[in-house]
């Protein structure tokens, strides 16, 4: 029996649910990047990055290839960059809405915690 689309989407978003994975996808928006450069940009232990890259590779969202002794990662498709941009737009709207609500609360004299 096939998995319903909403369940597949939920699993996809769970796969994205780690800050290191999100940061990797953000960094790869500009194109392929050696793992050593990802490591220096993200500042996590090599094992932790390797673990998160493995999750992204297993999901099919990131590919990697060896170039001599260097492993280079890249998004599996252009839609990954679009997804990261959409997430940024959505967060910007949500935070702007929260800022408006906070201002309204302050103006009404309700103390914010």
Rosetta blueprint (number, residue, H / E / L):
1 X L
2 X L
3 X L
4 X L
5 X H
6 X H
7 X H
8 X H
9 X H
10 X H
11 X H
12 X H
13 X H
14 X H
15 X H
16 X H
17 X L
18 X L
19 X H
20 X H
21 X H
22 X H
23 X H
24 X H
25 X H
26 X H
27 X H
28 X H
29 X H
30 X H
31 X L
32 X L
33 X E
34 X E
35 X H
36 X H
37 X H
38 X H
39 X H
40 X H
41 X H
42 X H
43 X L
44 X L
45 X L
46 X H
47 X H
48 X H
49 X H
50 X H
51 X H
52 X H
53 X H
54 X H
55 X H
56 X H
57 X H
58 X H
59 X H
60 X L
61 X L
62 X E
63 X E
64 X E
65 X E
66 X E
67 X E
68 X L
69 X L
70 X E
71 X E
72 X E
73 X E
74 X E
75 X E
76 X L
77 X L
78 X L
79 X H
80 X H
81 X H
82 X H
83 X H
84 X H
85 X H
86 X H
87 X H
88 X H
89 X H
90 X H
91 X H
92 X H
93 X H
94 X H
95 X H
96 X H
97 X H
98 X H
99 X H
100 X H
101 X H
102 X H
103 X H
104 X H
105 X H
106 X H
107 X H
108 X L
109 X L
110 X L
111 X L
112 X L
113 X L
